[in-house]
Amino acid sequence: MMGEIWWSLPLTVAVFFAARKLATRLRMPLLNPLLVSMAVIIPLLLLTHTPYARYFAGSKILNDLLQPAVVALAFPLYEQLHQIRARWKSIITICFIGSITAMCTGTAIALWMGASPQVAASILPKSVTTPIAMAVSQSIGGIPAISAVCVIFVGVLGAVLGHSLLNLLRIRTKASRGLAMGTASHALGTARAAELDYQEGAFSSLALVLCGIITSLIAPFLFPLLLVMFG
């Protein structure tokens, strides 16, 4: 079994903070810290012929911190509790419709294009955070690794283009913008929303949690129905 490499963790941390500083200075959507970090680290691993397994082993602590980081999003939710109580019916309705739409669109397009049921099942949970997406994918017969890639792609796309699209559609309400980002692009969209506005980040983290729960509960029943309709 291949061991870890000592420079994996410091490289990842250094590249991310450098990318974040660059994004703060230039304020360009395409300079998303995650996207820039991937653009730097992946070619470096290819040039040095470093297997991903060794790179991952060296920086595993960052992966272990993912779930506590998601839990930490509860704090801004607590600060917006009075608004959430006043709008809870609308919030649940929005997240429910958003979750259903996200699951149906990706799966239907995949099936229309000739994807196998296994691939379609892997695409279905693309709009929830990685741990939930991988668990949902496995429960309905998908491939968790493909689901993880889809989650990253959707998250980066939302973080890079989400606010530009919201501005184009003239959506100004912080709650609406946050719910849209959290529903469509999960943790990465939430991180971007929190960078721009604290209240927007709080509503985005709320959508992230609610959509994860809704997707987990509905996906096992929705996927067979989508197979019948579009398979």
N, C-alpha and C positions, 0 to 999 in steps of 0.2 A: 504493500500500500504506500502510495507517495506521501511524503511528509509535507509540512507547510514551508513557506519561504518567509524569511524574516522581514523582507522589505514590503510585503503585501499591505500590511496595515498602515505603516507610515506613508506609503505611496498613495493609498486611497484617500487618507485624511488630507494630505497635502494638496492633492489634485482637486479635491472637492472644495476646500477653503479658497484655493486660488481661483477656481471657477466662480465661486460665490462672490468673491471680491470683484472679479471682472464683470459679473452680471450687475452688481450694485453700482459700479462706476459707469457702465455704458447703457444700462437699462434697455436692453434689446431682448424681446421675447425669445429669440432663437438662442440666446446665450443662457439658457436654463442650466443651472449647475449640474444636474444629473446628466443632461444631454452632453454637455461639454466634458464631464468626467468620463463618460462612456467613450466619447470620441478620442480621448487621450489614452485611456487605459487599455482598451481592446487592441488597437494597433501595437501598443507596447508589448502586450502579452504575445501577440503573433510574431513580432520581430525577435523576441527573446525565446520563442518556442516554449513558453511556460504553459503547462496544462491548466485549464480552469480549476480543476480540483485542488491543485496546490495553491493557487491564488486564493481560492475561497477558504481553504483551511487556515491560511495565514491571517485572514481578516474576518474570521467567523464571528468574532465578538460584535461586529457591526450588525450582522444578521440577527444575532441574539437580542440586540437592542431594539429591533423593529417593533416587536409586540409591546414592550413597555412604552415606546414612543407613541404608539396609537392610543394606549390607555391614558397617556399624559394629555391627550386632546380633551379629556373630560373637564379640565380646569376652565378653559374659556367657555365651555358649555355651561358650567355652573354660574359664571358671571352673567350669562345671558338668559338665565332661567326664567326671569319674569316675562321676557318676550316670548320664550318658547311656550310657557303656560298659556299665554294669551292667543297664540296662533297654532296650537298643537294639532288641531284638525286639518288645517291647511298644509302644515308641514308633512304630516303623515300621508295625506293624499298626494302631494307633490312627489314625495319619495317613492310611494307605491307605483304611481304612473311612470316615473322615471326609471325605476328598476325593471318594470315589465317591458318598457320600450327598449331599454338597453339589451335585455336578454333576447327579445324577439328579433330585433333588427339584425344583430350580428349573426345569430343562428340561421335566420331565414336567408340572408345573403349567402352564407356559406353553403347551405343546402342547395340553393338555386344554382350556384356555381359548380356543383358536383362534388362537394366535400363529403367525406364519409361521415356517418353518425358519430364516430369517435372524435374526429376533428371538430365537428359542429359542437359537440358537448364540451370540448376544450375551449371553444370561443365564447360560449354562452355566458360565463361569469366574468367577462373581460372588464366590467366597470366597477368591480369591488376590489378591496385591498388584497394583496397577494396571498396571505395565509388562508383567507376565506375562499378566494377563487380556486386555489389548489384543492382545498377540501371538497368544495362543491363539484368541481370537475371530476374528481375521483369517484364521488358518490353517484354520478350519472353516467359513468363509463368513459370519461374523457382522459386526456393525458395531462397531468398536472404541470409538467415542464412547458408544454405549449401554452397552457393557461397563464403561467407566469410571464412568458414573453408577451402575450397579448395584453396583460395588465400593464406591463412596463410601457409598451407602445402607446396604449390609450392614455396612460397617465402623462407621459411626455407630451403627447399631442395636445392634451387638454391644458397642461401647464404652459405650453408655448403659445397656443392659439386661442385658448379659452376666453381670456379677458378681451382680446381684440374682437372676437365675435360678439361678446356681450356689449361692448362699446358700439359696434356696428349696428346692433339691434336696439340700441339706446335703452338698455336695461340698466337702471341706475340704483335701484334699491339694494342695499347691502345684503339684506336677507335673501332676496331673489338670486343675486349673483353668487352668494355663498352656497345656497342649496343647489344651484346649477352645477357649480364646480365640483362639489362633493359627490353629487349623483353621477356625473359623467366621467370624472377622472380621479376619483378616490383620494388616496393619501397624497399623491404628487400634486393634484389640483388643490387639495387642502393646504399643503405647504406653501404653494404659490399665493393662494388667497390670503393666508395668514401674514405673508410678507408684505402684502399691499395694504391690508386693513384688518385690524384685530377682530372687529365684529363680523366681518365677512368670513374670516377664518373660523370663527366659532360656529356659524351656521353651516359652513362647509364640513366641519368635523361632525356635526350632528347628522348631516345627510350621509356622510361616510358610514357612520355606525348603523343608522336606520336601513340604508340600502343593503348593507352587508347582512343584516338580520332578515330582511324581506327576501333577498335573493336565496339565502340558505333555506328558507322555509318553502318557497314557491318553486324553485328550480326542478326538484325531483318530479313534480306534477306537471310543470309546464313543458319540459323537454319532450316527453313522449307525445304530447299534443302537437308540438311543432314538427316532430318527425312525421306524424300523420298528415299534417297540412302541407308541408313543403318538401318532404322527403321523396 
